């Protein structure tokens, strides 16, 4: 067993001061059991904990570390920006540079508003869609996570047309009355919901590639269908590309699939590892925002110069190199290797991947929505997770989270991971 004495001590102290000992629930390892380790430093594709243990990292700070940890260009950009001041509260040139980069790389975004988190971006995009359409209701999909705003923490009801119910204590039941939760990849449920709520639905919001229930892909024609039906009913189509934006291609998943949303939510990579968010889209919708329009949204630290400097450095590096070709090759190598390892070990696994995002479910599959994902053997996953951690490979501590490959991974790192998985899968 790897010794984690210092991590255990730190977690014990954290429990005294932080609810559950963490500042974000999944870090607590509740889904897999055991206690989290504490990171001392990171570089490239590796984490080093406070006890001196090293892990190949497939979490990548939940997506932003597409270039690897402590990428020199990002570190240098943040250092230069910090020397000029950490926050101004007035416009700074880096905000304009970031906005220009986003609009150049994501053609559907004509104007963009910078904010501080993916939650804030999604919350604001929904408010904007409601203000633009003058309607209250919106559709989200079971298994898609758009942050922890009250209206978004809603579970599906007992049927496709029923109101949902709050997914968290502290969210009034009344808030769920305007949130319609449907199964992903089910066109008929969407048609029925529009028919049952004529002229009342402001928007559909979705992750075009859901990465918060593991990872599954839209079935052929599904996103095109959502684009068509929203146009027919005068609703706003919102793509939450907080995860997929700039990870799957320079223009996000929408560039790959060719479907043009009205609004797009961004985060993670555009902050280079610092807190950030953004939402943007059609100019006529975005101009509804204050100070031009009646939809209010604001933030003291929006466009923070440190986050802007880090994000600009990240986007510049991604534009100028061959990162996406490399990430696709590494993803294919990992998928092939882990699939073969599971087969040789006699384990049934459905391995879903899109570029450098992946998830292996312990179920025959296919997995196209949350209901399919829930069929996975979570106890087997917990044993697999801890086996891999002991072998020096860090995966997301939940069956229902996507994994991320970075450009700092090498074919040798992938091979080391596959060999570790082969041993672990045979032992559990």
C-alpha positions in Angstrom: 0.0 0.0 0.0 1.2 3.5 -0.8 1.8 5.5 2.3 -0.3 8.7 2.6 0.3 9.7 6.2 0.5 13.4 5.6 -2.6 13.4 3.4 -4.5 11.6 6.1 -3.4 14.2 8.7 -4.3 17.0 6.4 -7.7 15.5 5.7 -8.3 15.1 9.4 -7.6 18.8 9.9 -9.6 19.8 6.9 -12.7 18.1 8.4 -12.5 20.5 11.3 -12.8 23.6 9.1 -14.3 22.5 5.7 -17.7 20.7 5.3 -16.7 17.2 4.4 -13.1 18.3 4.4 -13.3 19.6 0.8 -14.4 22.6 -1.2 -16.1 20.5 -4.0 -18.0 17.3 -3.2 -16.5 14.9 -5.7 -13.0 15.5 -4.2 -14.1 13.7 -1.0 -14.0 10.3 -2.7 -17.5 9.5 -1.3 -18.4 7.7 -4.6 -15.4 5.3 -4.3 -14.7 5.2 -0.6 -11.5 6.1 1.2 -9.9 9.5 1.7 -8.5 12.0 -0.8 -4.8 12.7 -1.2 -3.4 16.2 -1.1 -1.3 17.5 -4.0 1.9 19.3 -3.3 2.8 20.2 -6.8 2.2 19.2 -10.4 3.9 19.4 -13.8 3.2 17.9 -17.2 0.8 15.0 -16.8 1.9 14.2 -13.2 0.7 15.0 -9.7 3.0 14.8 -6.7 1.3 14.4 -3.3 2.4 15.7 0.0 3.8 12.2 0.9 6.0 12.1 -2.2 3.9 9.8 -4.3 3.6 10.5 -8.0 0.6 9.8 -10.2 -0.1 10.0 -13.9 -3.1 12.3 -14.0 -6.2 11.8 -16.1 -8.3 14.5 -14.3 -6.3 17.5 -15.4 -8.0 19.8 -12.9 -11.3 18.6 -14.4 -10.4 19.7 -17.9 -8.4 23.0 -18.1 -4.9 21.4 -18.1 -5.1 20.5 -21.8 -1.4 21.5 -22.2 -0.4 19.8 -18.9 0.2 21.2 -15.5 2.5 24.2 -14.9 2.8 24.8 -18.7 5.7 27.3 -18.9 4.0 29.7 -21.3 1.0 30.0 -18.9 3.2 30.4 -15.8 5.2 33.1 -17.5 2.1 34.9 -18.7 0.6 34.9 -15.2 3.8 36.1 -13.6 4.0 39.0 -16.0 0.3 39.9 -15.4 0.6 39.7 -11.6 3.5 42.2 -11.7 1.1 44.8 -13.1 -1.7 44.1 -10.6 -4.1 41.2 -9.8 -7.4 43.0 -10.3 -8.5 46.4 -11.5 -12.3 46.6 -11.5 -12.1 48.6 -14.8 -11.6 47.4 -18.3 -8.1 46.0 -19.2 -6.7 45.2 -22.7 -6.5 41.5 -22.0 -10.3 41.3 -21.8 -10.4 42.6 -25.4 -7.8 40.2 -26.6 -9.6 37.2 -25.0 -12.9 38.3 -26.5 -11.4 38.6 -29.9 -9.8 35.2 -29.7 -13.0 33.6 -28.6 -15.0 35.1 -31.5 -12.3 34.2 -34.0 -12.2 30.6 -32.9 -15.9 30.0 -32.3 -17.8 31.3 -35.3 -21.2 31.1 -33.7 -20.0 33.7 -31.0 -20.4 37.2 -32.4 -20.2 38.8 -28.9 -19.1 37.4 -25.6 -19.4 38.3 -21.9 -16.6 37.1 -19.6 -17.5 36.0 -16.1 -15.9 33.8 -13.3 -17.1 30.2 -13.6 -19.0 27.8 -15.7 -21.9 27.9 -13.3 -22.1 31.7 -13.7 -21.9 31.3 -17.5 -24.8 28.8 -17.7 -26.9 30.7 -15.2 -26.5 33.9 -17.1 -27.1 32.3 -20.5 -30.5 31.0 -19.3 -31.4 34.4 -17.8 -30.5 36.0 -21.1 -32.5 33.5 -23.2 -35.5 34.2 -20.9 -35.1 37.9 -21.3 -34.7 37.6 -25.1 -37.8 35.4 -25.6 -40.0 36.7 -22.8 -40.6 33.1 -21.7 -39.9 31.3 -18.4 -39.5 27.6 -19.1 -36.4 25.8 -20.4 -35.4 22.3 -21.2 -32.3 20.6 -19.7 -31.3 16.9 -20.0 -30.9 14.3 -17.3 -27.2 13.7 -16.8 -26.1 17.1 -18.1 -24.6 19.3 -15.4 -24.6 23.1 -15.9 -23.4 24.2 -12.5 -25.1 24.7 -9.2 -27.5 27.5 -9.8 -30.9 26.8 -8.2 -32.9 26.4 -11.5 -30.3 23.9 -12.8 -30.3 21.6 -9.7 -33.4 19.8 -10.8 -33.9 16.1 -11.3 -36.2 14.5 -13.9 -39.8 14.0 -12.9 -41.6 10.6 -13.0 -42.3 11.1 -16.7 -41.1 13.1 -19.6 -43.8 15.8 -19.2 -43.9 16.1 -15.5 -42.2 18.8 -13.5 -38.9 17.9 -12.0 -38.0 18.2 -8.3 -35.1 19.9 -6.7 -31.8 18.0 -6.7 -30.5 19.8 -3.6 -31.8 20.9 -0.2 -32.3 24.7 -0.2 -33.8 24.9 -3.6 -37.5 25.8 -3.4 -39.9 23.4 -5.1 -41.4 26.3 -7.0 -38.1 26.8 -8.8 -38.4 23.5 -10.5 -41.7 24.4 -12.1 -40.0 26.2 -15.0 -37.2 23.5 -15.5 -38.2 20.7 -17.8 -35.9 17.7 -17.5 -35.8 15.1 -20.3 -33.7 12.1 -21.2 -30.8 12.8 -23.5 -30.9 11.4 -27.0 -34.7 11.1 -27.0 -36.2 13.3 -29.7 -39.8 12.2 -29.0 -39.6 13.5 -25.4 -38.5 16.9 -26.8 -41.3 17.0 -29.3 -43.9 16.1 -26.7 -42.6 18.7 -24.3 -42.8 21.5 -26.9 -46.3 20.4 -27.8 -47.4 20.4 -24.1 -45.9 23.9 -23.5 -46.7 25.9 -26.6 -45.0 29.3 -26.7 -43.6 28.9 -23.2 -40.1 27.4 -23.7 -37.3 29.9 -23.7 -34.4 27.6 -24.4 -32.8 24.2 -24.5 -29.5 24.0 -22.7 -27.3 20.9 -23.1 -23.7 19.6 -23.1 -23.4 18.6 -26.8 -21.1 15.8 -25.4 -22.2 15.2 -21.8 -19.2 14.8 -19.6 -20.8 14.9 -16.1 -22.3 11.4 -16.1 -19.2 9.8 -17.4 -19.1 10.5 -21.2 -21.6 9.7 -23.9 -22.2 11.1 -27.4 -25.2 12.5 -29.2 -26.7 9.9 -31.6 -26.5 10.8 -35.3 -28.9 13.6 -36.1 -29.8 14.4 -32.5 -28.1 17.8 -32.3 -29.4 18.7 -35.8 -32.9 17.9 -34.5 -32.5 20.2 -31.5 -31.4 23.0 -33.8 -34.4 22.5 -36.0 -37.0 22.3 -33.3 -35.8 25.3 -31.4 -35.9 27.4 -34.5 -39.4 26.2 -35.2 -40.6 27.2 -31.8 -38.6 30.4 -31.4 -36.5 29.0 -28.5 -32.8 29.6 -27.9 -30.4 26.7 -28.3 -27.6 26.9 -25.7 -24.5 24.7 -26.0 -22.7 24.3 -22.7 -19.2 23.8 -23.9 -17.5 24.5 -20.6 -15.8 21.1 -20.9 -15.7 20.6 -24.6 -14.8 24.2 -25.7 -11.3 24.3 -27.1 -10.7 20.7 -25.9 -12.1 18.8 -28.8 -11.2 21.3 -31.4 -10.4 25.1 -31.7 -14.1 25.8 -32.2 -15.4 23.2 -29.7 -17.7 20.3 -30.4 -19.9 22.6 -32.5 -17.1 22.9 -35.0 -16.9 19.1 -35.3 -20.7 18.5 -35.6 -21.5 21.5 -37.7 -24.5 22.5 -35.6 -24.6 26.3 -34.8 -26.1 27.2 -31.4 -27.5 30.6 -30.5 -25.5 30.8 -27.3 -22.4 29.0 -26.0 -21.1 28.7 -22.5 -17.4 28.4 -22.0 -14.9 28.0 -19.1 -12.0 25.9 -18.0 -9.4 26.1 -20.8 -10.0 29.9 -21.4 -8.6 30.5 -17.9 -5.5 28.3 -18.2 -6.3 26.8 -14.8 -7.5 30.0 -13.2 -11.2 30.6 -12.3 -13.1 31.8 -15.4 -16.3 31.6 -17.4 -17.8 33.1 -20.5 -21.0 33.0 -22.5 -21.6 34.4 -26.0 -23.4 34.1 -29.2 -25.7 36.0 -31.6 -25.1 39.7 -31.3 -28.9 40.5 -31.2 -29.2 38.2 -28.2 -26.1 39.4 -26.4 -27.1 43.0 -26.9 -30.0 42.3 -24.5 -27.4 42.4 -21.7 -26.8 45.5 -19.5 -25.6 48.1 -20.1 -27.2 47.9 -23.6 -30.3 45.9 -22.6 -32.6 45.0 -19.7 -31.0 41.7 -18.7 -28.7 42.3 -15.8 -25.4 40.4 -15.3 -22.2 41.7 -13.5 -19.1 40.5 -11.7 -16.4 42.3 -9.8 -13.6 39.9 -11.0 -15.0 39.3 -14.5 -12.2 39.5 -17.0 -9.6 39.2 -14.3 -6.2 40.0 -15.8 -4.5 36.9 -14.3 -7.1 34.6 -15.8 -7.1 36.4 -19.1 -3.3 36.2 -19.4 -3.4 32.5 -18.6 -6.2 31.8 -21.0 -4.7 33.8 -23.9 -1.4 31.8 -23.4 -3.3 28.5 -23.5 -5.3 29.4 -26.6 -2.2 30.7 -28.4 -0.4 27.5 -27.7 -3.3 25.4 -28.9 -3.6 27.4 -32.1 0.0 27.3 -33.1 0.9 23.7 -32.4 -0.4 20.2 -33.3 -2.0 19.5 -30.0 -5.3 18.3 -31.3 -3.7 15.7 -33.6 -1.6 14.5 -30.8 -4.5 14.3 -28.4 -6.6 12.3 -30.8 -3.7 9.8 -31.3 -3.2 9.5 -27.5 -6.9 9.0 -27.0 -7.1 6.3 -29.6 -4.1 4.5 -28.1 -5.7 4.6 -24.6 -9.1 3.4 -25.9 -7.5 0.5 -27.8 -5.3 -0.5 -24.9 -7.9 -0.3 -22.1 -10.5 -2.1 -24.2 -8.0 -4.9 -24.9 -7.0 -5.1 -21.2 -10.6 -5.4 -20.1 -11.3 -8.1 -22.7 -8.2 -10.1 -21.6 -9.3 -9.8 -18.0 -12.8 -11.0 -18.8 -14.4 -7.7 -17.7 -17.3 -6.2 -19.5 -16.6 -2.6 -20.3 -18.2 0.0 -22.6 -15.5 2.6 -23.4 -16.7 5.9 -24.7 -14.3 8.5 -26.1 -14.4 11.8 -27.9 -11.0 13.2 -28.7 -9.1 13.6 -25.4 -12.2 12.9 -23.2 -13.1 9.4 -22.2 -15.0 7.1 -19.8 -15.0 3.4 -19.2 -18.3 2.0 -17.9 -18.5 -1.4 -16.3 -21.6 -2.4 -18.3 -22.1 -4.0 -21.8 -23.5 -0.7 -23.1 -24.1 1.1 -25.3 -24.3 4.2 -23.1 -26.2 7.0 -24.7 -27.9 8.7 -21.6 -27.9 8.8 -17.8 -30.2 5.7 -17.6 -27.7 3.7 -19.6 -24.8 5.0 -17.5 -26.6 4.0 -14.2 -26.4 0.4 -15.3 -22.6 0.5 -14.7 -21.2 -1.6 -11.8 -20.1 1.2 -9.4 -18.7 -1.2 -6.8 -16.4 -2.7 -9.5 -15.4 0.8 -10.6 -14.5 1.7 -7.0 -12.2 -1.3 -6.8 -10.7 -0.4 -10.2 -10.2 3.2 -9.1 -8.3 2.3 -6.0 -6.2 -0.3 -7.8 -5.2 2.2 -10.4 -4.4 4.8 -7.7 -2.1 2.3 -6.0 -0.5 1.7 -9.3 0.2 5.4 -9.7 -2.6 6.4 -12.0 -5.2 9.0 -10.9 -8.6 8.7 -12.5 -11.7 10.8 -11.6 -13.0 9.4 -8.2 -16.5 8.6 -9.6 -17.9 6.4 -12.3 -19.9 9.4 -13.5 -17.1 11.7 -14.5 -15.1 12.1 -17.7 -11.4 11.5 -17.9 -9.0 14.0 -19.7 -5.8 13.5 -21.6 -3.3 16.3 -21.9 -0.8 17.2 -24.6 1.8 16.5 -21.9 1.0 12.8 -21.9 3.2 10.7 -24.0 2.7 7.3 -25.7 4.9 5.8 -23.0 2.5 7.3 -20.3 -0.4 5.7 -22.1 1.4 2.4 -22.3 2.2 2.5 -18.6 -1.5 3.2 -17.8 -2.6 0.3 -20.0 -0.2 -2.1 -18.3 -1.4 -1.0 -14.9 -5.0 -1.4 -15.9 -4.4 -4.9 -17.2 -3.0 -5.9 -13.8 -5.7 -4.2 -11.8 -8.6 -5.6 -14.0 -7.3 -9.1 -13.6 -7.1 -8.7 -9.8 -10.6 -7.3 -9.1 
